[in-house]
Amino acid sequence: MSTAVLAGRSANAEKVGVVDLTNKAEVDIGITSLGRAIQFVANASVLGYDIRGAMVFYGAPGTPSLRARECERLWAQFGGALLQP
C-alpha cells in the first residue's frame, strides 16, 4: 500500500470524518491531492480536530480508504515526499 500511495500522491482525494472540536461540526475541506490529505489528517489532532472517524478516499472505486492511523504512519514514513509532484 505504501508504494501505491506514494505513486498516487498527486491523485485527487477527499477527507471525511474530521470534526472541528471548537464548533463540534464536521469540516468540509473539499478535494485535494492525496499527499496533502494525508498530511492534514496526520497533523489534524494537534490543530484541534477530532480524527477518530477520519477517512481519506482516493483512486478508483474499490481502492481501500486510509484511516487516521494509516495517514499518520505514511506521513511519518514519507513526510514531504508525499507533497512533491
Buried (B, 14 or more C-beta within 10 A) or exposed (E): EEEEBBEBBBBEBBBBBBBBEEEEEBBEBEEBBBBBBBBBBBBBBEEEBBBEEBBBBBBEEEEEBBBBEBBBBBBEEBEEEBBEE
